[in-house]
Amino acid sequence: MVIKRNARRKNRKIKFSEDQYVEKQYMIDGKAVIPVQLDRLSDLYMEHDYKQVELSDSVCAYIEEIAYMIPINTDIVLEIHCPTIGVEEQEKVVRSIRNNYGIEIDDVDYEMMLSNRRSIVLAIIGMVLLIVNILTDKYVGSIISNFICVVWWVAIWDMIEIQTLDKSENKAKRLSYQQLYDAQITFVFEDEK
């Protein structure tokens, strides 16, 4: 009897709502607040970054992991918990965060541009080979004709895949980075608590 109960427990559906989790953990007054705890300000930046310009991979991964769960139409507030810093340092932190996500947006835009070019080239190759296949079907052997048929079909298929799957994935990434780029950045100084 115990075995049946354990098997039932393993196979039951888990009722978990990501929306409710996000609402409970991160939403305050209609905005998603992502708290970032820093023991010292240098934790925000790459370990060996002398000028302290590039954000740490772990901080970016943490922010992006939480932002992934937040709906695109929701404003984000990055709440930096750190020791007291001056206005100039605060501006530097804001600039660094904006630069980081600006670079990410630029990278996605570049990827999308390359994908568009690739899909145009594949469409041209596919159409040319389709025309060649239709015109030479009677005169060329069946092996060569079948090979040309497969090549034009693969080229057209890849073009469609780039235009549908890759494009929508890149658009979603860009929207997520844009949401983080536009995030309001606030500071909570731990010394004052």
Secondary structure, DSSP 8 states (H G I E B T S, - for coil): -HHHHHHHHHHS-----HHHHHHHHTEETTEEEEEEE-SSGGGGB-TT-TT--SB-HHHHHHHHHHHHHS-TTS-EEEEEEES---HHHHHHHHHHHHHHHHHHHHHHHHHHHHHHHHHHHHHHHHHHHHHHHHHHTTTS-HHHHHHHHHHHHHHHHHHHHIIIIIHHHHHHHHHHHHHHHT-EEEEEEGGG-
